[in-house]
Amino acid sequence: MGIHGFLVNCSQLQSLTISTNIGLTGWLPASIVNLSTTMQGLMLADTGIVGSIPLEIGNLFNLQFFSVSNTSVSGAVPDSIGKLVNLVELNLYNTNLSGLIPSSIGNLSELAALVAFNSNLEGPIPKSIGRLKNLYALDISSNRLNGSIPVEIFQLPLLSRYLGLLHNSLSGTLPAEVGSLINLNILALSRNQLSGEIPGSIGDCTVLQELGLDDNLFEGAIPQSLSNIKGLTGLNLSMNKLSGVIPEAIGSMRNLQQLYLAHNNLSGTIPIILQNLTLSELDLSFNNLQGEVPKEGIFKILANLSITGNNDLCGGVTELRLPPCHINVVKSNKKEKLKSLTIGLATTGALLFLAFAIAAQLICKKLRQRQTRSFQPPKIEEHYERVSYQTLENGTNGFSEANLLGKGSFGEVYKCTFQDEGNIAAVKVFRLEQTRSIKSFVAECEALRRVRHRCLIKIITCCSSINHQGQEFKALVFEFMPNGILNDWIHSKSAMPTLRNSLSLEQRLNIAVDIIDALDYLHNHCQPPIVHCDLKPSNILLAEDMSARVGDFSISRILPESASKALQNSNSTIGIRGSIGYVAPEYGEGSSVSTIGDVYSLGILLLEMFTGRSPTDDMFSGSLDLHRFSGDALPERIWEIADTTMWIHTGAFDSTTRYRIEKCLASVFALGISCSKKQPRERTLIHDAATEMNAIRDSYLHISRSPMVECGVDNSAVICNDN
């Protein structure tokens, strides 16, 4: 069936969506551009249509969403596409499109996502893409693009989700301006011809989660600054010309799961600190590494470890079958042995070389497959396509009480199971009859559109529709956090605290680091900065691994540029922003919203986390509040105010360990008190607080290795380990 017939007389069409209909075939008619100029959506993805994008596609100048992905559409991208100045998403991936990317694409000032991977586009990347100031995702991987990467791309202020340029023929150096991508989560530049040194400024991309620079021509040392990227989970530098040693600093990247450094010219020993990382895959093959192989961590999991092609390695676990390491290596007979083996080696050399070549080819093939698996480009369209009201109603069983996760100021949150995929999500349904609820929905959408950080709750999609009663319906769909909210862990409803319903000291330190890192990102790495305005335990969610996510941006504020300043003035009648006990005192006196107000809330939250006492506890009245209660206890009475449920997770420890734990708690309380001072100018700056909290946590991790018993909980049983 073709699409030409049913388009006749559709002059008032607002949106045309025929996606995921492979039986719909035929040519894309040029007449489609003569449909209503008010059309906002043209979604033709996953169909059997062929032909080219009409030359006059610019006639549909109100178009916001345009997709021909996963089709056989071919030909050039017409220059008139630059007339679609209202376009928000442009999806051209998995097509037969060819030719140049038109420079007119830089006119799409509202564009948020440009996804055109796996096509036949060629030529240079136009510098005009640097004018797309609202772009948060750019993926033009797997094309035939060449030339250097325009510096302008690295200066896009909102680029946060993904920058994918892999598998092209791009050349030149990676400019120092890459460090300007302070909001970016994934940078994929693999399989190009980029050369020169990896700039040290890469360490300024502090919220990167995946970095792929493999299969290029990079040389020089691995930058020490990579250790600044604390949330990095995947790092691939394989198949370059890198030299020098593996930096010890990589061992401080606690979230790293995949590390690929194969096929370089790296030398020196394998840093023993790598065994402390929770790596799932490590490939150091075909370098010039030498010395002893560590025996713990990933180095015991041979299926996920590769150190082949480093002929001077020794030791390690028995299964590696490496020679033992000797302190004094006798070399006096080396020349004689080499001489006697010359004839034999000459005879077998060719066979060994052939075998090596075949093995190397297989390893390279495996490596490429591994790289493809590890750094696949995310499909923006799939993740951010709007969901229907019916889907949410079905997934929550009619928004039943049984699926209710919690209630907030502007709505309810439900557990939702998407029946087709079986995936679970959290759905926040706004009470639109309530004053300011729609403003809250808009504020949360605007804030979450701008941010991307491992410690912030991730938005999956949204719903703006009509329910079965004909009423307006608005909802946001978030990732599901199986361990609920922090508040329920600090203030357990159970009368008997146990390992399963309380938090250890180490868990609280890790959660505190996550929260402060998230605030530091919002205040110092978002442009313009974002103020959360309602930081409290019920807005902190816990993932399966007990890592924290800051959520609920319903009253957040984007600090003024010219536009947001007007917004702030229009909301001046709202009054105090935040929750009782956590709201900064200056807000009650009419002061403007500021990042330092969030710091106050953070200070109170820290004190609550480690004392186990809410700032609204009945014990606090008059001049006694949580801030003073904690301050009065320093330094002599720390054990009196510390939450005793922390010690359920800890066995007996000696006086030295007790002293070190006391010092750790004193540092945390001092930081909480400093952040929650009444005078804003006296509070610790969030960047300094983040540095301090990370140092406190790291120091404690060293303490936890001393002889004491730490007990924890997994999904099935209580586990106690002697450290």
N, C-alpha and C positions, 0 to 999 in steps of 0.2 A: 504493500500500500504506500502511495506517495503522500507528501504533505501539501501539495499544491491545491488539491480540491477543497479541503476544509478551511482554507484561508480566505476564500472568497467572501466578500462582504463583512470582514472582521475589522472594520475601520475604527472601532472604539476599543480594541483589545488593549488591556492593561498589562497582561503577562501571558506568555506562551511557554509552557513547560511540557515537553514531550520526552523528557529524559528517561533512560532505562527502558527503552522500547526498541530492541534490536530488530524486530520485525518491521519497523517503520523505515522504508527505504526510499530511494529516488534522489533526484537532484535538489539541492537547496535553491529554491527559486529566487531570482533577483527581485521579484515583486515583493518579497518580504519586507523590503525597506520602505515600501509605500504604505505599510500599516500605520496605525495610530501613532502620532508623534508623542503621545503620552505613555507609550509602552515603557515599562520599567524593567521587565524581565524577559529574556529570550534564552531559554535553556534547552539545548538540543543534544546534550551529552548522551553517550551510550546508546546511540541509534545507528541505523544502517545508512544514513544519508551520505551522499557524495557531493562533489562539486566544490565550489570555492566560496569564500566569504564575499558577498556582493560589494562591488566597488563603492556603492553609495550607502554603505552601512551607517555612515555618519548622519543620515537623515533621521535615524532613531535617537535624536540627541538627548532624550530623557532616560535612556537606558541606564540602569544601575547594575544589572547582572547579565553577563553574556558568556555562554559556554557552548563550545563545540568539541569538548574533550572526548576522547575515546570514540572518535568517528574517523571516516576516511576522507574528511574534508582536506582539500589540497590547494595548491596555488599560493600566492603571496598574501601577506597580511596587508590589506589596503591602507593607503595613507590616510584615508578619510576616517579611520578609526580614531584619529586624534580629535575628532569633533564630538566624541561621546564624553563630554566634559563632566557628566554626572556619574560615570561608571565607577563602581566600587569594587567589583570583582571581575576579572577577565581570565577565563580558563580555556587554554588552547592546547593542553597537553595530550600526548598520545594521538597525534594527528599526522597527516602528510603535508602539513604546511611547510613552505620553503621560502627561500629568498631572504632579504634583509628584514630586520626588525625596524619598522619605520621610526624615524626620529620624532614624528608627530605624537608618538606615544607619551612623550613628556608633557603633553597638554592635558593629560587626564589627572587633574589636580586632586580629585577625590578618590583615586584608586588606592585600595588597601591591599589587594592581593593580585599579583600577576604570576600565573602559573602556566608555563609553556614548555615543560620538559618533554623529552623523547619525541621530537619532531625533526624537521630537516632545515631549521633556520640556520642562516650562515652570515658571514661577515662580522664586523665589529659590533660590540655592545654599544648602543648609542649613549652618549654622555647625557642626553636629555632625560634619561631615567632618573638622574640625580635631582630632577625637579619634582619628583613624586613624593612630596613631603608627608603624605599620609600612608605611605606604603609600609606594611608590617611584614609582608612575605613576598619574596621574589625567588622564583625557581625557573631557570632557563637551562637546566642541565640536559645532557645527552642530546646536543645539537651539533652543529658544525661551526660554532662561533670561533673567531680568531682575534688576534690583536691583544692588546693589554686590557686589564680591567680598569675602567674609568674610576679615577679617585672619587668622583662625585657619588658613586654608589656607597662608598664607605662612610659618607657623611649624611646619609638619610636618617633623620632624627628618630623615627618611630619604627625602624626596621628591627623587629624583635623575634618573630617566630622562626624565620628560616631565610637563609641566603644560600641558594644552591646554584653553583656554576660548574659543577663537576662534569667530567666526560665531554669536554670540548677540546679545542686546540688553542687555548688562551696561553699567552706568553708574557715575558717581562717579569718584573719583580712584584712581590706583594708589598704594597706601599705601607709606610708607617701609619697612614691614616686608618688602617684596619682597626687600630685601637679606639677609634671613635664609635665603634659598634657596641656601645656599653649596655644596650638593651637586648642584644641578640642571643638566642638560645642555641641555634644550630648553624654552623658555618661549614659548608661542604665545597671544597675547591679541588677535590681529588681528580686524578687522571687528566691533567692538562700538561703544559710545558712551562710552568712557572719556575723561575730560577732565582738565584741570589740567596741571601740569608733570610730566615724567618725573623721578622722584626720583633724586637723585645716588647714593642707596644701591644703585641697580641695579649699580653697579660692584663691589659686594661679592659678586656672583654670579660668582665668578672662574672657575668651570669650565663656564659656559655655552658651548655650541657654536652654538646658533641662538636668535635673539631676534626675534620678530615682534610689533610693536606697530602695524602699519600699519592704515589705514582706521579711525581713531578720531578723537577731537577734542583730542588732546594739543597743548599750546601751550608757548611759551617756548623756551629754548635746548636744543640737544642736549647732554646731560651730558658733561663732560670725563672723568668717571669711567669711561665705557665703555671707555677705553683700558686699564683694569685687567684686562679680560677677554681675556687673551692668546690663549686658544684659540678665540675666536669665529670661526666660518666663515661665518655668514649673519646679516646685520643688515638688517631691513626696518622703516623708519620712514615709509614713503610715506603720502600721503593723510591728513595731519594738518594742524595749523596752526602747525607749528614755525617759529621765526624765528631771526635771528642768523646767524652764520657757521658753516660746516662746520669742526668742530674739527681743527686740525692733528694732534692726538693720535691721531686715527683712523689716520693713516699709520703708527703704531707697532704696529698690530694685524696682525702678520705672517701670521697664518693666515687672515685674512679673504679669502673667495672671492666672496661676493655682497653687494653694498651697494646698497640701494634707498632713496633719499631724495626721490623724485619727489613733485610736487603738495604742496609746502609753501610757506612764505614765506621761504625761506633767501636770504641776500644775501651780498655780498662775493665774493671770488675763489675759484676751485677750488684747494684746496691742492695744490701741485705734488708733494708727497710721496706723494699717492695713486698716482702713476704707478709707484712702487717696489713697490706691493703686487702679489701674483699674483692679481688679480681675474679671475674668469671672466665676471662681469656687473656693470655699473655703470649705475644709472639716476638721473640728477640732473635730469630733465626738469621743466618747469613750476615753476620757482622764480624768483628775482630775481637770479640769479648774473650776475657781470660780469667783465670782464677777460680775460686770456689763458688759453686752454685748453692744458693740458700736451700734449706730443707723444709721450710714450713709454708703454710698458706697455699697459694697457687702452685708453688713448686712441688707440691705433693700430688697435684691433680694432672697427671700426664696427658689425659685426653684433651685438656684445654691449654696445654703448655707446649711451646715450640722453641727450642734453643739450638736446633740443627745448624750446622755450618759454622760453628764457632769452635775451631779445633783445639784451642788452648784452655777449654773449660775442664774442671775436675770436680770431684766430690759429688754433692747432691744426694738425693735418695737412691737407694740401690737399684731401683728399676730403670734409672737413666743409663746405667752401665757405663758410667764415665770412669776414667782412671782416678785413683785416690790422689789427694793433694799431698805433696811433700814440701816441707819447709826448705830442704836443701836438695836440689835436683842435680844429680851427677851427669855431666855432659862430656866427660873426658873421652869416651869411646864413640861419640856421636859421629865424627867424621869417618871412622872405620866402618861403623855400621851402615852409614849412608853409601859408602863405596861398595860394600859387599852387596847392597840391595839395589844398586843402580840398574843392573841387567834385568832383575825381576820387575822392578818398577817400570822400566821402559817397556817391558813386554805387556804388563797389565795396565799401563797408563791410559792407553787408548780406550780400553774397555771401561775403566773407571770413569774416564771423562764422559764417555757416552752415557753410562749409568747416571752420572751426576747431572748431565744435561736433561735427561728424561725426568729425573726426580725434581730438578729445579723447575721444569716446565709444569709438572703436576702441582708442586707447591705454589707456584705463581697463580695457577688456575684456582687452587683452593683459596689462596689469599684474596684474589679478586672476588670470589664468591662470598667470602667472609666479609669483605669490605662492603659489598653490595647489600648484604644482610644487615650490617651494622649501621650503615648511614643511608638508608632508603629515604628519599624525599617524602615528607608528609603530604598527603593529599588535602589541601586546604578546603576544597569544595566539600569533601566528604565530612570533615570535622565541623564545619560551620554552616552547613545547610540547615535551614530552619526546620523545626519539627512541628507536627500538627497537634492540635488540641486532642484529637482522638487518640493519637499515639500515647500522649502523656496520661490521659484518662485510663486507657487500658493498662498501661504500665504501673499505675498506682492503685489499680482496682477501684477506680472511681474516687480517687483521693481519699481513701479510707483511713480511718483512725489507726488501723493496724500498721499502716505504712508511714505514719506521721513521725518524723525524726525530731522536730522541734518547731518552736514558734518564735518569731522575731517581731520587731517594731512594725514592719510593713507587710508581713505575710507569714506563711507556713512553709516548712521544708518537708518534702516527702521522699521516701525511697521509691525509685522507679526502676522496674525491670523491663527492658526493651525486649519484647517477645520474639522478634525475628532473630536477633543476635544473641540474646541471653545476657547482654551487658547490663550492669547495674549503674545507676547514676543518682544524683540528688537533684530534686526539682524544687526550686523556690518559687512559690505561687504568690503573686502580689495581691493584697487586698485593695482593689482599685477604688472601693467606696470610701476608703480612708483618706483623709487630707494628706497631701504631699506624697502619696504612694506612687503616682506616675512619675513625679520628679525623682523619687528614689530609684525607680526602675531605670530611668534615663541616666541618672548619676552612676549607677552600678555598671550599666552597659558601657558608658563612656570611659570609666576608669579601667575596667577590665579589657577594653579594646586596646588600651595603650600599654598594658603591662604584660610581662612574661618573665617569671622567676620561679625557680624550683620550690621556693617557700611561700608562694602565693597560690591560693586555690585556682584551679584551671577551669575556665568556662568552656563547655562543649558546644552548646548551641542555645538558641532562645526560641520562644514562641510568642507571637503577637497575633491573636486570633479572636474568634467569637465562640463562646461556649454554647451548650445545648439550650440554654435559656435566652439566647440572643444577647448576652451581656459581653462586654469587652473582657478579654482574658490575656494576661501577660505573665510570662514565667521565664526563668533562667535555668538552664540545665548545667550542673557542675559535675566534676569528678566525684565519685562516692568515696567517703573516708570511713573505712570499716571500724576504726577505733573511736569514732564519735568526737565529742568536743573535750577540750582540756578541762573545762569546769567540772565535768563528771569524774575526772580522775583525781583532781585536787580535793574535791568535796564529794567523796563517794556516798551514794545513798545507802550503801550497806553499813550495818552497825559494826561489822567485823572486818577491818582492813586485812587484805590478803595480798599475795604476790600478783594475783590476777586483777585486782581492782585498785592498785596503787602504783606510784611511780618511784623508781629508785633515784638516788642523787644523780647518777650518770644520765639517766633519761631526762631529768629536769634540766640539766646543763645543756644537753643536746637540743632540747626544745627551745630553751632560752636563746641559744645561738641562732637557731632557725628564725625565730621571731625577730630578733634584732637585725639579722641579715636582710630580712624582708623589708623592714622599716628603712634601713640604710639605702636599699635599692629604691624604694618609693620616694625618699626625700632627696637623694643625691645622684641617682642615676636615671631618673625619669625626667624628660623635658616636655612640658613644665613639670615641676614636682607635684606629687600627690600626697595629700594629708588624709590619713585613714579616718580619724575623728571618733572612732568607737572601738579602741583596742581594749579587749577584756577576754577572760578565759572562755566565755561561750562563743566567741568569734575566732577561736583558734581550733582548727581541726587536726586530727591525728590520723596519719596514713597507716597502712598495715605494718610498716616497720617502725612505727611510733615517731617518725619525723613529722614536723609541724607544718601546717599551711595556714597562713593568715587569710581569713575570709570576711564576708559581709562588708561590701563597699557601698552600702545603700545610702550612707550619709557622708561619704568621702567627698573631698573637695580637691579639684585641680587648681593649683595656685595661679594667681592672675597673670595672664598675658592680657592683652587688651580685651579679648572676648570674654575670658573667664572672670575678669574683674567686674564686668557688667553683671555676670551671673551671680557673683558673690554679693553685689549690692542688692540685687533683686531678692535675695534670700535673707536679708538682714533681720526680718521679723521672726525667724525661726527660733531665736534665742539660744540657750545653751545647747551645744552640739556634743552628744556623748551620753554616757550612762553614769548614774549617780555612783560616786566612789572612785571613778576613774577619770572623770572629766577635769581638765586643767582649771584651777581656780580662777585664772584670769578671764576665762570665757564667761564666767558668771558676772564679771565686771564690765562686759561689753567689748573685750578685746577681740580682734580679728582672729580667724582661724590661722594657725601656723604649725610648722613642723615641730616646733618646740613643745606645742600642746600634746602631740603624740608621744613625745619623750616623757612627759609627766605620766601619761597612762601606762607607758612601758615600765616606769619605775614602780608604780603601784602593782602592776602585774608580776614583776619579778619578786617583790616582797611577798605577794600572795602565794606564788608558786613554791617558795622555800619555807614559809611559815605555816602554810596550810590555812591561813585565816583570811576571810573575805574583808574588804575594806568597809562593808556594810554590816559587819558582825555586831551583835548587840553589845559586846564589850566596849565598843568604841563610842564614846559620847563626850560632849564638851570639847576640851582641848586635846583629848587623847584620840589619835587616829592611827592607822597602820604605819604611817611614816614615822611618827614619834615613838610608837611602841617598838619599832625595830631599832631606831636610833638610840633609844635609852638602853637597849640591851648590849650595844657594842662598847667595848670588845669582850667584856668578861662573861656575859650571860648568853652567848650564842647558842649553846646547846639547849637552853630553856625555851628559846623561841623557834628553833628549827622544827619542822614538821616531823614528828616521830615515826610516821608511816614510812619514811625513807629507810629506816633501819631494819624494816622487815626483810629487805633485800640483802642485808649485810650480816655476815657472821661476825665472830669475835675478831678484833684487831688490836694490835699492840699500841703502846703509847705514842710511838713515832707516827704511825698511820693516823691515829686520832688527832694528833697535832696538825698534820697536813690537811686532813678533812676540815678541821676547825678553821684553818687558814683559808681554805677554799670557800667555805660558807661566809667567812668574814668579808672576803672580797666581793662575793655576790651581794650580800646585804649592803655593803658600802656603795656598790654601783646602783642598787635600787634606790637607796636614800638620796644619792647624788642626782639621779634622774628625776626624782619626785619632789624636789625642793619647791617651795611656794613661789619664789621669785624666778621667772623664766630665764633671766640672764645668768643665774647661778647653776642651771642644769647642765649636765654633761651633753656635749654634742653627740648626735647619733653615730657619726663615723667613729668617734673616740670610744663610744660605748660598745660598738661592734668589735673594735680591736681588743678592748679589754675583756669582753665576754668570751671571745675566741681564745684568748690567752688563758683565762681561768679554766675553761673546759679542757684545753690541751694539757694544762698542768695537772689537772685531776686524772686524766687518762694515764699519765705516768705513775701517779699514786696507785691507781687501781691494779697495777701490775705487781705491787708489793704483796707479800704473803697475807692474804685475807680471802674470805669466801664471798663471792658475788653470786647471788641467785637471780635468775631471770625467768621469763615465761615465754614459751613458744606456743604454737597453735594447739598443741596436744598435751603438753606435760610441763611440769616444773623442772627446770634444769639448774643445777648448782655446779659451778666449776671452780676448782682450786687454781688460782692464778699464781 
